[in-house]
Amino acid sequence: MELNLTGKVAVVTGASKGIGLAIARALAEEGAFVVAASLKGSPELDLLAERWRLHPVRVDLSTETGPAALVAEAIAQYEQLDIVVNNVGAVHPRSDGYLSVTDEEWTSTFAINFFAAMRTMRAAIPHLIRRNRSSIVTVSSVNAFLPDPLVIDYSAAKGALTNLCKSLSKEYGAKGVRVNTVSPGPVETDLWLGKEGVAATLAKVQGTQAADIQAGAASQSVTGRFTRPEEVADLVLLLASDRTANVTGADFVIDGGLVTTI
């Protein structure tokens, strides 16, 4: 399927690894000009920059000024903006429960999981409106509508993020800006599988092995496995493209059948 992304300018946040890296790679392979934002960069991102039309930007998107600086860099580099992919995020399991989560931890969680995307979209929308058709795709989570006490602050932030994107789809749809969300379940990334990821954290608390936690989480899905980053990227690219030109305000779950409600 031809996605007609050649020559489009896309900003991708959290692009140094995992889902963000997969999205940045997929966009670049489709011929887009990619502005790939991350806090520290990565060798994998540098390699993509050598092979494709990809411009890495190191920026702290949890700050008040970081998102606007990112968008300004994209415009300075390519003079236009067609696609924004909000992917940056982080989660810290709260094994000691709700009462243990401090104000500082709530603030930190919302800064990276909600305000980073909110501020990026606020800076990007004036440029997106100037294009005939443009798209915002935000990587949310099944926790936006499947709240989990173990990640209570993350769930709340993702719920707010999905709600915001729905509101923006209504405000800017008539101006040519489509806004959709993708809600993955567990994905094969460091967020779940890294040394300080969910599986390792829970294993330490429960006195078991990270592999056992991973297997237990995977078994909750109908498919019996985690989603791969490349599978999320494929869905994001379809929504970013004109092949879904009349799709806006929608949320697409990719969780292997984890969520069983209608």
Backbone bond lengths (Angstrom), bond angles and torsions (degrees), N, CA, C in turn:
res aa  C-N    CA-C-N  psi(-1)  N-CA   C-N-CA  omega(-1)  CA-C   N-CA-C  phi
1 M - - - 1.465 - - 1.529 109.26 -
2 E 1.320 116.63 126.13 1.457 121.41 177.75 1.532 109.23 -79.38
3 L 1.327 116.48 122.91 1.460 121.37 -177.57 1.522 113.31 -93.66
4 N 1.325 117.17 -10.46 1.472 121.25 177.44 1.528 111.93 57.16
5 L 1.311 116.25 44.48 1.462 120.90 179.54 1.524 112.69 -100.51
6 T 1.310 117.92 -2.89 1.460 121.33 -179.65 1.529 110.75 -59.89
7 G 1.323 115.39 127.12 1.461 120.52 178.69 1.511 115.00 84.95
8 K 1.329 117.98 -7.83 1.466 120.37 176.64 1.529 109.34 -72.85
9 V 1.315 116.12 148.17 1.460 121.23 177.80 1.529 108.65 -104.79
10 A 1.333 115.53 123.49 1.458 120.77 -175.56 1.517 111.09 -126.27
11 V 1.315 115.71 137.48 1.461 123.02 171.00 1.520 107.83 -103.26
12 V 1.322 116.51 129.86 1.463 122.06 177.14 1.526 108.27 -125.00
13 T 1.321 117.39 125.56 1.459 120.41 179.12 1.527 110.43 -98.28
14 G 1.329 115.51 155.64 1.458 120.20 -177.47 1.514 111.63 61.09
15 A 1.340 116.13 44.91 1.464 121.46 -166.97 1.519 115.01 -95.23
16 S 1.323 118.85 3.55 1.460 119.72 -173.38 1.514 113.79 -80.13
17 K 1.332 117.13 -19.33 1.464 119.71 -177.66 1.522 109.66 -160.34
18 G 1.323 116.01 173.73 1.451 121.95 172.77 1.512 114.41 59.59
19 I 1.322 115.41 -136.80 1.465 121.73 -177.29 1.520 111.06 -61.51
20 G 1.328 117.19 -43.79 1.463 120.35 -178.25 1.507 112.56 -61.50
21 L 1.327 117.36 -41.76 1.465 121.52 177.97 1.517 110.45 -64.39
22 A 1.320 116.87 -41.58 1.462 120.60 178.62 1.523 111.52 -63.12
23 I 1.332 116.71 -39.51 1.467 120.76 178.78 1.522 110.75 -67.81
24 A 1.335 116.38 -45.57 1.466 120.29 179.30 1.526 110.58 -59.51
25 R 1.331 116.76 -44.10 1.468 120.65 179.55 1.529 110.73 -63.12
26 A 1.322 116.77 -45.69 1.461 120.50 -177.70 1.530 111.36 -63.59
27 L 1.318 117.62 -41.85 1.465 121.18 178.21 1.527 110.68 -63.42
28 A 1.328 116.04 -44.27 1.460 119.75 179.98 1.526 111.01 -63.46
29 E 1.314 117.40 -40.66 1.454 121.04 179.28 1.519 112.08 -65.44
30 E 1.338 116.44 -25.73 1.465 121.11 177.89 1.522 112.43 -84.97
31 G 1.337 116.95 -0.09 1.454 120.46 175.80 1.511 115.66 97.23
32 A 1.321 117.59 8.42 1.463 120.21 178.49 1.531 110.75 -79.96
33 F 1.321 115.76 155.64 1.458 122.02 168.39 1.524 106.66 -88.02
34 V 1.312 117.15 120.48 1.460 120.68 -171.19 1.527 110.78 -113.51
35 V 1.319 116.21 127.04 1.461 122.49 170.02 1.520 105.94 -101.30
36 A 1.324 116.23 108.11 1.462 122.57 -170.85 1.520 110.21 -103.63
37 A 1.315 116.27 109.14 1.467 121.31 -175.06 1.514 111.52 -97.11
38 S 1.328 115.32 138.18 1.463 121.21 174.39 1.516 108.66 -157.40
39 L 1.320 115.86 165.00 1.461 120.20 -178.16 1.525 111.84 -74.46
40 K 1.341 116.22 -44.69 1.460 120.34 -173.87 1.523 113.86 -123.95
41 G 1.342 117.88 -4.17 1.448 119.44 -176.29 1.522 111.36 73.13
42 S 1.335 116.54 -176.28 1.454 121.60 178.55 1.520 109.23 -164.58
43 P 1.335 117.87 155.74 1.468 120.21 175.86 1.527 112.05 -58.96
44 E 1.325 116.68 -35.61 1.465 120.14 179.40 1.527 111.34 -64.04
45 L 1.328 116.23 -39.59 1.462 120.50 178.92 1.525 110.61 -69.25
46 D 1.322 116.87 -39.20 1.463 120.68 177.43 1.526 110.90 -62.06
47 L 1.327 116.40 -38.71 1.460 120.40 178.89 1.521 110.87 -64.79
48 L 1.333 117.21 -40.28 1.461 120.14 176.47 1.525 111.10 -62.21
49 A 1.338 115.96 -38.78 1.463 120.42 179.92 1.523 111.54 -63.96
50 E 1.329 117.50 -29.59 1.462 120.99 178.30 1.526 111.63 -74.93
51 R 1.312 116.82 -28.94 1.467 121.15 -173.39 1.522 113.87 -96.48
52 W 1.341 116.60 -29.30 1.458 120.44 -170.98 1.528 110.67 -129.39
53 R 1.327 114.57 177.99 1.466 120.75 177.75 1.526 108.51 -84.39
54 L 1.314 114.25 73.82 1.459 120.85 -175.43 1.518 109.26 -129.26
55 H 1.314 115.41 130.53 1.467 122.84 -176.66 1.527 109.22 -114.23
56 P 1.342 118.25 103.85 1.467 120.02 179.12 1.530 111.22 -73.44
57 V 1.314 116.17 141.02 1.466 122.33 176.51 1.522 108.30 -131.82
58 R 1.309 116.45 125.08 1.455 120.35 175.44 1.528 108.82 -93.75
59 V 1.315 115.53 121.66 1.458 120.15 -174.82 1.523 108.90 -156.70
60 D 1.320 115.93 145.21 1.461 121.83 176.33 1.526 108.24 -93.50
61 L 1.313 116.68 101.49 1.463 121.21 -175.74 1.523 112.96 -79.37
62 S 1.326 117.17 -4.85 1.461 119.70 176.77 1.522 111.82 -82.47
63 T 1.338 116.88 -6.53 1.460 120.70 178.76 1.525 110.91 -89.81
64 E 1.315 116.54 166.11 1.461 120.70 -179.61 1.523 112.00 -68.28
65 T 1.326 117.47 -30.77 1.463 120.85 -173.66 1.528 113.98 -99.87
66 G 1.325 117.50 -16.15 1.456 120.88 -175.60 1.518 114.99 -58.20
67 P 1.334 119.32 -49.83 1.463 119.85 -178.34 1.531 113.73 -60.65
68 A 1.318 117.99 -43.30 1.464 120.54 178.69 1.524 111.04 -64.32
69 A 1.332 116.60 -37.69 1.459 120.39 177.94 1.528 110.79 -64.27
70 L 1.322 116.71 -37.87 1.463 120.93 177.53 1.517 111.21 -62.28
71 V 1.305 116.76 -48.85 1.472 120.32 -179.47 1.529 110.25 -63.68
72 A 1.318 117.22 -40.01 1.463 120.54 177.74 1.523 111.25 -61.19
73 E 1.320 116.88 -38.53 1.463 121.64 177.99 1.527 110.72 -65.35
74 A 1.326 116.45 -40.14 1.466 120.18 178.40 1.520 111.26 -63.11
75 I 1.315 117.13 -43.27 1.462 121.21 179.99 1.528 110.50 -68.10
76 A 1.316 116.92 -39.82 1.463 120.24 178.10 1.527 110.96 -63.59
77 Q 1.314 116.75 -34.83 1.454 121.40 -177.15 1.529 112.52 -79.05
78 Y 1.351 117.45 -40.45 1.469 120.67 -170.57 1.533 114.79 -126.43
79 E 1.328 117.64 -6.47 1.471 124.01 173.67 1.532 114.29 69.82
80 Q 1.312 118.66 2.86 1.455 120.57 177.63 1.527 108.33 -156.94
81 L 1.346 115.18 170.94 1.454 120.60 178.66 1.524 108.64 -149.02
82 D 1.336 115.73 127.32 1.462 121.40 -176.96 1.524 113.37 -114.94
83 I 1.321 116.76 -30.82 1.461 121.40 -172.60 1.523 110.00 -138.53
84 V 1.313 115.87 135.81 1.465 121.22 171.47 1.524 107.96 -124.44
85 V 1.319 115.77 127.30 1.462 120.99 174.79 1.525 108.40 -115.88
86 N 1.327 115.92 108.98 1.458 121.81 176.46 1.525 108.13 -85.48
87 N 1.311 115.98 107.56 1.459 119.85 -178.57 1.521 113.23 -122.94
88 V 1.308 118.28 -25.24 1.460 120.42 -173.30 1.535 110.93 -57.82
89 G 1.333 114.96 139.94 1.459 120.10 179.63 1.513 110.44 -176.19
90 A 1.312 115.97 169.86 1.462 121.45 179.49 1.523 108.75 -158.75
91 V 1.331 115.17 153.03 1.461 120.20 179.60 1.525 109.78 -139.67
92 H 1.331 115.63 143.13 1.461 122.06 176.57 1.529 107.66 -131.49
93 P 1.325 117.48 111.67 1.471 119.78 179.29 1.524 111.73 -57.19
94 R 1.326 116.60 137.21 1.467 122.40 -178.57 1.521 108.39 -106.68
95 S 1.319 115.79 74.51 1.463 121.43 -173.98 1.524 112.78 -67.39
96 D 1.329 117.56 -17.99 1.467 120.56 178.86 1.525 112.55 -92.74
97 G 1.332 116.63 4.29 1.454 119.80 173.47 1.516 115.19 91.93
98 Y 1.313 114.57 172.77 1.466 123.98 -175.22 1.524 112.83 -55.49
99 L 1.325 117.14 -43.82 1.462 120.34 -175.44 1.515 113.06 -67.34
100 S 1.322 116.89 -14.70 1.469 119.94 179.96 1.521 112.93 -86.03
101 V 1.338 117.47 -12.70 1.464 120.95 -174.57 1.526 108.89 -81.99
102 T 1.306 116.37 119.49 1.462 121.30 -176.39 1.528 111.73 -83.56
103 D 1.328 115.60 166.40 1.461 120.29 175.37 1.524 110.60 -59.12
104 E 1.315 116.69 -39.17 1.466 120.15 -179.93 1.516 111.24 -63.53
105 E 1.328 116.78 -38.19 1.466 120.33 178.75 1.529 111.33 -70.26
106 W 1.318 117.44 -39.42 1.464 120.51 174.26 1.532 110.25 -60.07
107 T 1.318 115.92 -45.71 1.463 120.58 -179.10 1.516 111.20 -62.64
108 S 1.327 117.30 -43.64 1.460 121.54 179.59 1.523 111.46 -63.51
109 T 1.327 116.73 -42.54 1.471 120.80 -179.93 1.519 111.17 -63.09
110 F 1.325 116.80 -45.33 1.468 119.53 -179.64 1.526 111.13 -70.42
111 A 1.312 117.85 -31.21 1.464 120.58 -179.60 1.524 110.99 -60.61
112 I 1.329 117.95 -44.43 1.458 120.27 -174.84 1.528 112.55 -90.89
113 N 1.340 117.77 -28.82 1.461 120.16 -175.80 1.526 114.40 -96.49
114 F 1.323 117.43 -18.38 1.462 120.04 179.63 1.525 112.62 -124.26
115 F 1.319 117.20 -57.86 1.460 119.60 -173.65 1.525 112.90 -65.97
116 A 1.327 117.86 -31.94 1.467 119.24 177.82 1.526 110.87 -59.77
117 A 1.318 116.98 -46.13 1.465 120.82 179.16 1.528 111.04 -70.16
118 M 1.339 116.33 -42.51 1.463 119.92 179.67 1.516 110.90 -57.68
119 R 1.314 116.59 -46.27 1.466 120.52 -177.72 1.531 111.55 -71.43
120 T 1.320 116.89 -36.05 1.466 119.58 177.17 1.514 110.53 -62.73
121 M 1.326 116.98 -44.46 1.468 120.35 179.66 1.526 111.09 -66.84
122 R 1.314 116.99 -38.48 1.467 120.72 179.04 1.532 110.73 -61.16
123 A 1.325 116.01 -39.31 1.460 119.60 178.88 1.518 112.12 -76.20
124 A 1.331 117.05 -30.95 1.464 121.06 -173.14 1.520 114.30 -85.20
125 I 1.320 117.51 -33.33 1.468 120.50 -171.79 1.531 113.72 -57.13
126 P 1.333 120.68 -42.07 1.468 118.10 177.36 1.529 113.44 -56.93
127 H 1.322 117.70 -31.77 1.469 121.53 177.80 1.524 110.76 -80.03
128 L 1.317 117.56 -37.09 1.458 121.00 179.34 1.531 111.46 -64.73
129 I 1.318 116.10 -35.91 1.464 120.48 -179.64 1.527 111.42 -62.63
130 R 1.314 117.00 -29.31 1.466 120.60 -177.78 1.521 112.63 -70.82
131 R 1.325 117.76 -17.02 1.452 121.47 177.17 1.526 109.25 -86.91
132 N 1.325 117.46 154.45 1.462 119.19 178.54 1.525 111.39 -63.49
133 R 1.316 114.99 -42.34 1.458 120.77 177.65 1.523 108.89 -140.75
134 S 1.327 115.98 134.25 1.463 120.23 179.91 1.521 108.79 -145.22
135 S 1.336 114.74 170.22 1.460 118.04 -172.00 1.521 111.57 -147.13
136 I 1.336 114.89 140.64 1.460 122.69 169.95 1.522 107.32 -118.15
137 V 1.321 116.21 127.60 1.459 120.94 174.26 1.524 107.49 -123.43
138 T 1.309 116.12 123.99 1.456 121.60 -177.69 1.517 110.33 -112.88
139 V 1.321 115.49 128.48 1.461 120.70 176.10 1.526 107.75 -84.68
140 S 1.318 115.65 105.87 1.458 121.89 177.95 1.528 108.26 -97.30
141 S 1.314 118.35 -130.78 1.463 121.81 -178.56 1.518 109.05 -168.09
142 V 1.341 116.41 155.31 1.466 119.50 172.62 1.525 110.42 -62.42
143 N 1.336 116.69 -20.69 1.463 119.35 178.44 1.519 112.66 -69.29
144 A 1.336 117.59 -10.21 1.464 120.14 174.73 1.519 111.06 -64.29
145 F 1.337 117.03 -29.57 1.460 121.25 179.44 1.525 111.70 -128.85
146 L 1.313 116.77 6.16 1.461 123.28 175.86 1.527 107.62 -128.23
147 P 1.342 117.16 68.96 1.462 121.01 -173.68 1.523 111.64 -58.60
148 D 1.334 115.11 140.60 1.455 121.35 -177.59 1.530 108.56 -131.70
149 P 1.333 118.61 121.01 1.458 120.18 179.79 1.524 113.30 -56.53
150 L 1.326 117.30 -27.96 1.461 120.54 -179.48 1.527 111.66 -65.44
151 V 1.335 116.36 -28.84 1.473 121.20 178.21 1.528 107.84 -128.60
152 I 1.304 115.90 53.52 1.462 121.91 -169.09 1.523 112.22 -62.74
153 D 1.330 117.69 -42.04 1.459 120.44 -179.34 1.528 111.01 -73.33
154 Y 1.306 117.70 -37.88 1.465 122.57 176.03 1.528 110.34 -62.77
155 S 1.335 117.15 -44.22 1.458 121.20 178.73 1.525 111.17 -60.12
156 A 1.325 116.37 -44.02 1.467 120.84 179.87 1.522 111.11 -63.58
157 A 1.339 116.82 -42.06 1.463 120.94 -179.56 1.527 111.30 -65.45
158 K 1.321 116.73 -42.41 1.462 120.35 179.58 1.526 111.23 -68.89
159 G 1.320 117.39 -34.26 1.462 119.85 175.13 1.517 111.11 -62.91
160 A 1.327 116.44 -42.87 1.463 120.83 177.43 1.524 110.98 -64.22
161 L 1.328 116.63 -38.61 1.460 121.16 -178.34 1.522 111.47 -65.87
162 T 1.323 117.35 -45.04 1.464 120.57 178.54 1.525 110.53 -63.23
163 N 1.315 116.60 -40.27 1.460 121.26 178.48 1.525 110.76 -62.47
164 L 1.322 116.69 -44.95 1.471 120.98 178.81 1.523 111.19 -59.15
165 C 1.315 116.73 -45.56 1.470 119.86 -178.16 1.522 111.46 -63.62
166 K 1.321 117.41 -36.88 1.463 120.59 176.82 1.529 110.09 -62.85
167 S 1.322 116.95 -43.31 1.463 120.59 178.41 1.521 111.39 -62.44
168 L 1.326 117.14 -43.80 1.463 120.61 -179.69 1.518 112.00 -65.11
169 S 1.326 116.65 -33.03 1.465 119.02 178.14 1.521 111.21 -62.39
170 K 1.316 116.26 -33.94 1.464 120.77 179.22 1.525 111.47 -74.70
171 E 1.325 116.37 -37.29 1.462 119.56 -177.36 1.520 112.77 -74.45
172 Y 1.346 116.95 -36.69 1.464 119.53 -170.44 1.523 115.08 -112.19
173 G 1.329 117.56 0.58 1.458 119.74 178.75 1.520 113.14 -59.55
174 A 1.318 116.41 -41.73 1.459 120.57 -179.69 1.521 112.63 -70.22
175 K 1.329 116.78 -13.37 1.466 121.82 179.21 1.530 111.71 -99.91
176 G 1.331 115.90 9.81 1.457 120.19 173.90 1.511 116.06 91.33
177 V 1.333 117.09 5.62 1.466 120.37 -179.43 1.533 108.82 -104.86
178 R 1.315 116.36 113.53 1.459 120.50 176.70 1.529 109.28 -89.65
179 V 1.336 116.61 140.01 1.462 121.80 -179.17 1.529 108.71 -130.89
180 N 1.322 116.55 117.02 1.458 121.98 179.62 1.525 110.09 -133.11
181 T 1.325 116.14 163.12 1.457 121.41 177.40 1.520 110.30 -125.54
182 V 1.317 114.68 153.03 1.459 123.22 173.96 1.524 106.84 -120.70
183 S 1.318 116.65 131.53 1.464 120.72 -176.59 1.527 110.70 -119.27
184 P 1.331 116.97 94.49 1.466 119.59 177.78 1.529 111.77 -78.96
185 G 1.334 114.68 151.84 1.447 120.94 162.55 1.516 107.46 -84.92
186 P 1.326 119.00 -153.84 1.466 120.59 178.19 1.527 112.31 -57.93
187 V 1.332 115.61 133.21 1.456 122.58 -178.14 1.528 108.60 -123.79
188 E 1.311 116.24 148.87 1.467 121.73 179.68 1.529 110.63 -72.97
189 T 1.324 116.07 74.35 1.459 122.14 178.48 1.523 109.15 -135.49
190 D 1.338 116.49 174.51 1.461 121.26 178.72 1.526 112.25 -63.68
191 L 1.328 117.27 -25.15 1.458 119.91 179.25 1.523 110.30 -56.81
192 W 1.323 115.92 -38.19 1.457 121.02 177.52 1.524 112.44 -97.93
193 L 1.332 117.32 -41.33 1.457 121.07 -166.10 1.521 114.57 -109.09
194 G 1.323 119.05 -1.45 1.458 121.88 -179.24 1.522 112.71 -71.74
195 K 1.328 115.84 174.09 1.464 121.15 -178.19 1.525 112.41 -60.18
196 E 1.328 116.88 -29.51 1.464 121.09 178.00 1.523 110.55 -116.64
197 G 1.331 116.48 22.89 1.452 121.80 -178.75 1.517 112.66 -78.54
198 V 1.327 115.03 -177.67 1.464 121.18 -176.76 1.518 111.66 -59.52
199 A 1.334 117.60 -46.07 1.463 120.60 -176.87 1.528 111.56 -62.41
200 A 1.337 116.65 -46.05 1.462 120.59 -179.46 1.523 111.51 -65.77
201 T 1.323 116.81 -39.76 1.464 120.89 -179.63 1.519 111.25 -64.42
202 L 1.322 116.07 -46.12 1.463 119.86 179.70 1.523 111.60 -66.74
203 A 1.321 116.40 -38.00 1.461 119.97 179.42 1.517 110.87 -61.14
204 K 1.327 116.25 -40.25 1.464 120.63 179.92 1.531 110.58 -64.76
205 V 1.333 116.18 -41.70 1.459 120.84 -179.17 1.524 111.02 -68.28
206 Q 1.332 116.09 -40.26 1.461 121.20 -174.12 1.519 113.53 -90.86
207 G 1.327 117.17 -5.13 1.451 120.28 179.70 1.506 113.94 69.61
208 T 1.319 117.07 35.78 1.456 122.03 179.97 1.519 109.55 -128.27
209 Q 1.341 117.03 -164.76 1.451 121.74 -178.92 1.526 110.85 -103.00
210 A 1.334 115.76 146.64 1.461 120.16 179.13 1.525 111.05 -58.57
211 A 1.324 116.78 -36.47 1.465 120.88 179.72 1.521 111.20 -61.87
212 D 1.333 116.73 -34.93 1.463 120.10 178.73 1.528 110.96 -68.98
213 I 1.339 116.11 -40.06 1.466 120.17 177.12 1.529 109.84 -63.11
214 Q 1.323 116.00 -43.91 1.457 120.16 179.40 1.527 111.03 -61.14
215 A 1.325 116.43 -45.88 1.464 120.39 -179.13 1.523 111.03 -62.91
216 G 1.319 116.40 -38.76 1.456 119.72 178.87 1.517 112.03 -65.70
217 A 1.333 116.39 -40.89 1.465 120.27 178.68 1.526 110.86 -66.82
218 A 1.324 116.45 -41.73 1.465 120.47 -179.80 1.518 111.42 -63.97
219 S 1.317 116.98 -35.16 1.462 120.65 -177.45 1.523 112.92 -67.71
220 Q 1.335 117.63 -16.79 1.460 120.74 178.66 1.528 112.15 -75.47
221 S 1.337 116.66 -15.75 1.460 120.82 177.60 1.521 110.12 -89.83
222 V 1.317 116.79 149.26 1.460 121.49 178.38 1.522 110.68 -60.50
223 T 1.314 116.10 -36.83 1.464 120.50 -178.09 1.528 112.50 -78.23
224 G 1.316 117.39 -14.64 1.451 121.56 177.39 1.510 115.06 74.58
225 R 1.312 118.03 19.87 1.466 120.30 -179.69 1.520 110.48 -151.31
226 F 1.337 115.50 166.89 1.456 121.92 172.77 1.527 109.70 -76.89
227 T 1.316 115.29 156.99 1.458 120.92 171.53 1.525 108.88 -74.53
228 R 1.324 116.60 146.58 1.460 121.19 176.76 1.534 109.59 -91.43
229 P 1.330 118.47 146.52 1.470 120.43 179.66 1.522 113.02 -53.80
230 E 1.319 117.03 -38.06 1.465 120.89 -178.57 1.529 111.79 -64.37
231 E 1.330 117.12 -29.28 1.464 120.39 178.58 1.524 110.94 -71.47
232 V 1.331 116.20 -37.68 1.467 119.41 174.57 1.532 109.52 -66.03
233 A 1.321 116.56 -41.55 1.468 120.67 -179.89 1.524 111.13 -59.89
234 D 1.326 117.75 -41.90 1.465 120.70 179.50 1.527 111.26 -59.18
235 L 1.324 116.21 -41.80 1.460 120.82 179.48 1.526 110.96 -67.30
236 V 1.326 116.41 -42.53 1.466 121.06 179.07 1.526 110.70 -61.29
237 L 1.326 117.71 -43.88 1.464 120.74 -179.01 1.520 111.49 -63.73
238 L 1.305 117.16 -40.12 1.462 119.59 178.34 1.524 110.60 -61.30
239 L 1.320 117.16 -42.51 1.460 121.07 179.75 1.524 111.81 -70.85
240 A 1.320 116.90 -30.52 1.464 120.29 178.52 1.512 112.21 -74.29
241 S 1.311 117.00 -21.42 1.460 121.59 -174.31 1.520 112.12 -88.49
242 D 1.322 115.06 166.78 1.457 121.01 178.11 1.524 112.75 -75.02
243 R 1.329 117.71 -3.99 1.456 119.97 175.65 1.524 110.77 -66.39
244 T 1.312 117.05 -18.14 1.468 121.56 177.02 1.527 109.33 -117.64
245 A 1.321 116.20 45.13 1.466 121.84 -170.44 1.522 113.94 -64.90
246 N 1.319 118.18 -18.84 1.464 119.28 179.13 1.527 111.73 -112.45
247 V 1.321 115.94 22.30 1.467 121.34 177.66 1.521 108.43 -107.79
248 T 1.320 116.73 116.47 1.463 121.09 175.71 1.519 108.85 -153.00
249 G 1.327 115.17 152.62 1.460 120.00 -178.76 1.512 113.33 71.99
250 A 1.322 117.01 17.72 1.461 120.89 -176.63 1.526 111.04 -107.12
251 D 1.333 114.71 155.32 1.458 121.21 175.47 1.519 107.99 -122.01
252 F 1.338 116.32 132.19 1.458 121.20 -177.33 1.523 109.60 -117.20
253 V 1.323 115.24 118.28 1.458 121.93 -178.03 1.535 109.14 -87.09
254 I 1.327 116.13 133.27 1.462 121.75 173.91 1.519 106.86 -132.46
255 D 1.328 115.61 93.21 1.469 120.63 -170.14 1.518 113.54 -140.80
256 G 1.333 118.42 11.47 1.448 120.21 -179.28 1.514 114.28 64.93
257 G 1.333 116.29 21.73 1.471 119.86 179.99 1.516 114.46 85.72
258 L 1.336 116.82 17.46 1.466 121.05 -179.58 1.529 111.70 -60.80
259 V 1.325 116.99 -47.96 1.453 121.49 179.85 1.527 108.51 -80.43
260 T 1.297 117.42 120.74 1.468 120.69 -173.24 1.529 113.45 -100.44
261 T 1.331 117.98 -6.71 1.454 120.43 179.29 1.526 111.10 -80.67
262 I 1.313 116.32 160.43 1.468 121.99 179.34 1.526 109.21 -79.28
